[in-house]
């Protein structure tokens, strides 16, 4: 609920875009932590340590990581960087803690003002589609009348 509250109360200018956080260019909710993490890329030892912690959390054996780390370190560094980000991503996305976590967010932040149940959203879309369909049908009928009169 906290993340939903953050999304509906923040403006579109309260986001940060960059790749330093997890190695993949992305937009995140602007918080003191995300600003700090986006400032500069983490060093390789820090990323490797965090990635090993994430691998351990997901029961991925170290022997599956080390060969790639030694032979294709640049590619694995990007994967390790994302793995290293797992903890703070989970803090925000799963636990709802945006003070200790980082939440991915789109450019549409600031346009979302309420959180509705899926059923209500679908009903609204269907209603708007019917209205648009009727409006188009009326415009076509009027155009046809003008041309045939």
C-alpha positions in Angstrom: 0.0 0.0 0.0 2.9 2.4 0.7 4.2 2.1 -2.9 0.7 2.7 -4.2 0.5 5.8 -2.0 3.9 7.0 -3.3 2.9 6.6 -6.9 -0.4 8.4 -6.6 1.0 11.3 -4.6 4.3 12.0 -6.5 4.6 14.1 -9.6 6.3 13.1 -12.9 9.4 15.2 -11.9 9.9 13.0 -8.8 11.7 10.2 -10.7 15.3 9.6 -11.6 16.5 8.0 -14.8 19.9 6.3 -15.1 21.9 3.0 -15.2 24.2 3.3 -12.2 21.8 1.6 -9.8 21.6 -1.8 -11.4 23.4 -1.5 -14.7 20.2 -1.3 -16.8 18.9 2.1 -17.8 15.6 2.6 -15.9 13.4 5.1 -14.2 13.0 4.9 -10.5 11.0 6.7 -7.8 13.1 9.6 -6.5 14.1 9.0 -2.9 17.2 9.8 -0.9 18.4 6.2 -1.4 17.7 6.1 -5.1 19.5 9.4 -5.6 22.5 8.0 -3.7 22.6 4.8 -5.7 22.2 6.5 -9.0 25.1 8.9 -8.5 27.8 6.5 -9.3 28.3 2.9 -10.4 29.2 0.6 -7.6 32.7 -0.9 -7.6 33.2 -4.4 -8.9 34.0 -6.0 -5.4 30.8 -4.5 -3.9 28.7 -5.7 -6.9 30.3 -9.1 -6.8 29.7 -9.4 -3.0 26.0 -8.3 -3.3 25.5 -10.6 -6.3 26.8 -13.6 -4.3 24.5 -12.7 -1.5 21.5 -12.6 -4.0 22.6 -15.9 -5.6 22.7 -17.4 -2.1 19.3 -16.1 -1.4 18.0 -17.8 -4.5 20.0 -21.0 -3.9 22.2 -20.5 -7.0 25.5 -22.3 -6.4 28.7 -20.3 -6.5 30.3 -22.7 -9.0 27.6 -21.6 -11.6 28.7 -17.9 -11.2 32.5 -18.1 -11.0 33.3 -19.4 -14.5 31.4 -16.6 -16.1 32.8 -14.1 -13.7 36.4 -15.1 -14.8 35.8 -15.4 -18.6 33.1 -12.8 -19.4 33.4 -10.4 -16.5 31.9 -7.5 -18.5 28.7 -9.3 -19.2 28.5 -11.0 -15.9 29.2 -7.6 -14.2 25.9 -6.3 -15.7 24.1 -9.4 -14.4 25.9 -9.2 -11.1 24.9 -5.5 -10.8 21.3 -6.4 -11.3 21.6 -9.3 -8.8 23.2 -6.9 -6.3 20.2 -4.6 -6.7 17.8 -7.4 -5.8 17.7 -6.7 -2.1 16.7 -3.0 -2.5 14.2 -3.8 -5.3 12.5 -6.4 -3.0 12.4 -3.9 -0.1 10.3 -1.5 -2.2 8.4 -3.7 -4.6 7.5 -6.6 -2.2 7.8 -5.1 1.2 6.6 -1.6 0.3 9.5 0.1 2.0 10.6 3.0 -0.2 13.0 4.4 2.4 15.3 1.3 2.3 14.3 0.1 -1.2 14.2 1.4 -4.8 11.0 1.2 -6.8 11.0 1.1 -10.6 8.5 3.6 -11.9 7.4 4.8 -15.4 7.2 8.2 -16.9 3.4 8.2 -16.3 4.0 8.8 -12.6 2.1 12.0 -11.8 -0.7 11.0 -14.1 -1.9 8.3 -11.7 -4.1 9.7 -9.0 -6.0 6.7 -7.6 -5.7 2.9 -7.4 -8.8 1.1 -8.6 -9.8 -2.6 -8.6 -9.1 -4.3 -12.0 -12.9 -5.0 -12.5 -13.6 -1.3 -12.2 -10.8 -0.4 -14.6 -12.1 -2.9 -17.2 -15.7 -1.6 -16.8 -14.4 1.9 -17.4 -12.5 0.9 -20.5 -15.5 -0.9 -21.9 -17.8 2.1 -21.2 -15.3 4.5 -22.9 -14.9 2.1 -25.8 -18.7 2.0 -26.3 -18.9 5.8 -26.1 -16.1 6.1 -28.7 -17.8 3.5 -30.9 -21.1 5.4 -30.7 -19.5 8.7 -31.4 -17.7 7.3 -34.5 -20.9 5.7 -35.7 -22.8 9.0 -35.4 -20.0 10.9 -37.2 -20.0 8.3 -40.0 -23.9 8.5 -40.2 -23.8 12.3 -40.4 -21.1 12.2 -43.1 -23.1 9.7 -45.0 -26.2 11.8 -44.8 -24.3 14.9 -46.1 -22.9 13.0 -49.0 -26.2 11.4 -50.0 -28.4 14.4 -49.6 
